Amino acid sequence: MRSTKASAAITRLNARDMDYRYSLGINAAGLFYLLRAAPGAKPEKVSDDMPLDEFVQLVNQTGPQKKVKVSKLDVAFEKQLADRSRRE
């Protein structure tokens, strides 16, 4: 189903942002919109109606972002690539 990708994005957002509960809505035209609810409050619509890919992109950019762990080996490799590109 089309909404599986959207609901997976909502699940990730709810894991990142514990202050609100997010959910999605779908209108009759098949467009998605984002709903946000504070604890004990009614959900409010926080986005316009949009196609699936735009909706997923919006949800992925909403809320706190997960920090990406970078190992020492990754840092050394990036430095090696930068040094190599400067020599060329």
PyMOL commands that set and color helices and strands:
alter all, ss='L'
color gray80, all
select helices_A, chain A and resi 3-16+52-61+72-87
alter helices_A, ss='H'
color red, helices_A
select strands_A, chain A and resi 21-26+32-37+44-45
alter strands_A, ss='S'
color yellow, strands_A
deselect
rebuild
show_as cartoon
